Structures are given as structure tokens and as C-alpha cells.
């Protein structure tokens, strides 16, 4: 099902298009949440800590590929808005080869460099073997992550946010079933959980690719169309590399925080492993709403509809603020219950540390909700470099404050938790100022006119 985001009621268009993306991303979190739940319940606290330590590295590498695909999707959406499908096809073929080759190189590189990476993360000796074995299997699925996200962003640029959901839903159910079978029934431990994840990723990536090949013959790859012109290559490089760098910087900062968390020992690591899953699940709808908003902005920017861009921005800020406020209240109130989903009731120290994290960081989800919209706005209006700057502000503040405060006696791990919302707030303030300036910039109006905007929406 395809939707033209340049027409119709702004709020309905945004919500209707975003809903499958939000639900799909919640399902995607089931990959890691299922691993965490099964491992925590059936393998033990040390295995849970190993999965948690792995999560930051996995997210860092996966987000690089997702960011590259997301940047390509912004280019696709822009030309869909302009009505130039031939340019969409040329850009899509260019992006497939460029990002696909990088995915293969990345997969080989992390396998070869696993030992120095784990040393850099200060992985405790008692967890080293489990963490290594888990990651060696999980990273076999890197190419499938690229495959799914490439085709998902291509379809979303075409206005179809539903089809990717079907394949992700099937893969999520399969992942949970395989987790239980491999870990509980066969006793394969962490490697079983990793194998379940890779198989599920293969199903979603290959399945969606085959579907697009059959349903959208216009976008089938051909050597004749690949690299026909220099301009598509430059556009894909600029958008994809900037967005990929933004995602990488974001998660590199998280990786550095994970290294700091590891220095506090297995109990804090296990608590952090559980809370990060809860945290990600809680604000992921806001993140995916920001991605849907970005596609909305790209299409309307390409169509030259400046008033619709402004209307969409106002509506999106309201929706995101309300949602994040509600989620913050729920996480604060049910912090203990949420920890008990992943940790046995007897692990009282882990539960208390996790509740502490959730009630500090979780109270400020509105900060990350606004930041996701700012990322989407600047990516959608052809300024992905600004999103990168905001990420540097947010994560730079978070990392520096975390390391400084954690070293202060009497603060310790609390400093890591408080550094997160402070980083969000500073980036939000900078982003809102830059957005206001961008809207007043005469070059913004000139680009709208060049795109054919007549403000007749």
C-alpha cells in the first residue's frame, strides 16, 4: 500500500504512514530483547552481562549500515516528491552496490579484529569467551541487516511502509521461537541465541528483497543503469555517508559509555544490559516517528511545498512530545516490573541499579523525541551535516560528562545516567535555533521555488 505524503491532512498522513514503521521497529527490538530475556532466564547473569556488553558494539555497526540506507532513502524520497522516477532508480542502484560492498567488508573486518575490539571495550576476563563466541556468530548477519534496511527505505520512499512490516513481523516471531528452541531445548547457550538472530535476519532481508524484485520490476538492478551519471553517486555519497557518520558517531559515543560501564563490574553491566533494552524499546517509537517525519519532509521538500513542511513540523513536535511524556511516566512508575522481565527477583542489586537508571534517564524521553525530529528535519531538507553536528553535541556532552562525573567520589555510576538527558537538552537547544534560522534563510525559499513549490497545498 502506497501513500502520497504531499497531499491530504498533514497529521493523518504522518500518523498513517508512521504507524507501520513504529510497529515494525518495535518488532525489530524483539531480536535483542528475546536474546536478553532467554539468556537472562535460562543461561544466567554472566551471560546476560555478555549480551549487554555486545549490544553496544552490535548497535554501533548495525547503525552504520542503517544510517547509510536511511541517507539513501532521503534521496529516493526527494526525487519521488519531484516525480523523477528515473533518477530514483539510478540512485537506488548506485546505493545498493556502494552500501552492499561496504556491508561485506565490514562483516569480514569485525571477524578479523574481534580480539582488539573486545580489549578496547575493556571486556572483563570472565566474560571474554562468552562475548567473543556470541559476537562471532551474530556478525555473520551483517549483510542481511543491510539487505532488509535497503529495501525497507526504498519502499518507504515510495510511500509503502506496510510491506517491510510483514517480513519483520515474521522474522521476529521466528527469532523468539528459535531462541527458545536453541537455548532452552538444545542447550546451545549464547551461540544458540546468536544463531536465532542471524537466521531471522536472513529471513527478513532475503524475503523483502525477493518481494521487491517481484512487485517492483522498475527497480530491478541492471548494469546499464548502474553509475550512469556522476550526480547520483555524489548525492548518495553525501546523504548516505553523512547519515551513516551521524549514526556511527551516535553509537560510538554509546560504545565509549559501555566501556565505562564495564569498568564498574558485572552487576552494573547486567543492569545496564537490561535497562538499555527497556530504554530502546521505550523511545524507539519516537525514533521511528522521526524517520517517518523525515520521509514526509523529503517528499514535500522535493515537491516544493514549504507550508506543508512547516505544518508537518508543528504537528510532529506535538505528537512526539505527548507520546514521550506518557512513556516517561509509565517507565518511572513501572521501573521494578520492567527490570523483573529480564532479571530474576533474587538479583536485587541488579534490579536496584536498573531502577536507578530508568528513573533518571527515563524521565526525560521528550529530549530524545525532539532530537529525532530534528535529525529528520535536516536530513529531509538536504542538510544531513547538521544532523551530524547535533549528534556530536549530544554524544560529546554525554561521554565527557559521564567520564568526569563517574570519577567523582559519591557520584560514580549516577554520573553516567545523568549525562544522557543533559546531552539531549543541549543538542535540542542548538537544533531548534538552527531550524529557526534555516526557515528564515532566503536560500530555503529559493530552493522551494526551484523545486516547483507554489504553496497551493
PyMOL commands that set and color helices and strands:
alter all, ss='L'
color gray80, all
select helices_A, chain A and resi 10-42+45-82+85-112+114-120+125-157+163-185+189-215+217-219+230-262+266-302+306-333+335-342+348-380+384-406+413-440+442-450
alter helices_A, ss='H'
color red, helices_A
deselect
rebuild
show_as cartoon
